[in-house]
């Protein structure tokens, strides 16, 4: 009897150590889907400089990429997009639709599809209109979600949907198709470094 108990105990211990039995059906996340030690930032808007300041955004190194994007989107909804320039509240929020990876010889490129949900159409009336305001909104979305100052960036590409559809053509900015970090890299780095010069994008 003692030998049977000892054998059973050793079998369970082996399975636990070998990873065959860990109390969960969920496999450990892929390392490319974890943010690691990345220093993330959020930004304050400035309609002349696009960004006034950059602020460290602290998340645990074990945070998944999806959860990091959720947190960044929530921050955008609660700050920059929380009310219009006329101080009218909005219902704007963000949904991470999917994250895809493209394998390359050096690393996986990460592309996210993010849905901007705006049932009141506040973004069309306020945030996307006007040359400087529209550019600030473009920079805010691109820099916050892609974190272009990082090497590699948090995202290598961003596809933004608006209420579940591809954005219509806009007068002052182009948010259609695939946005890349290079588009907003200079603006983000200037804010992080505290440079107060008019950026060109």
C-alpha positions, 0 to 999 in steps of 0.5 A: 500500500505504501509503495502504491501511494509513493508511486502515485505521488511521484507520478503526480509530481513528475507531471506537474514538473514536466508541465503536463498537468498545471490545473489549467487548459490554457498554454503559457502565452507566447513571449511575443505577446507579453510587453516585458520591460517596455517603458510605455508613455501616454501623452497630453495634447497640444494643438500647436505642438501636437503633444505637450508632455509625455507621462510614464504609463506603468504596467507589469512586465507580465502584462499581455499585449492585448491587456496593455492595448486595452489599458491604453485605449481605456486611458485615451477614452478617459482623458483625451476623448472623454469630452469635446472641446466644448466640454460636452461628454462623449461615449468614445471607447476602444475595443481590441478586435484582433492582434495578428503576427507576421513571422520574419527571420528576426522577429514577429511583426505585430499588427492590431485592429482597434475599433473606435466606438463612438455612437454619438459621432463626437469624433467626426464633429470635433476630434477629426476636424480642423488641420491641427486638431485632426493631426493631434488626434492622429498622433494621439491614437498612433503614438499611444497604441503603437508606442513608436519610441520603443525598439521594437515598437509595441505595435508594428502596425495599427488598423483603426476602425470607426464603429466597426467600419473602415474610416471614411475619407477625411479632409485633414488626416488619413487614418485609413489602412495601415498606420505605422510607427514611423508616422508618429515616431518623431512626435512621440520622441520629441514629447518624451525628450521634452523638446518644444518645437513644432513637429512636421508629420 
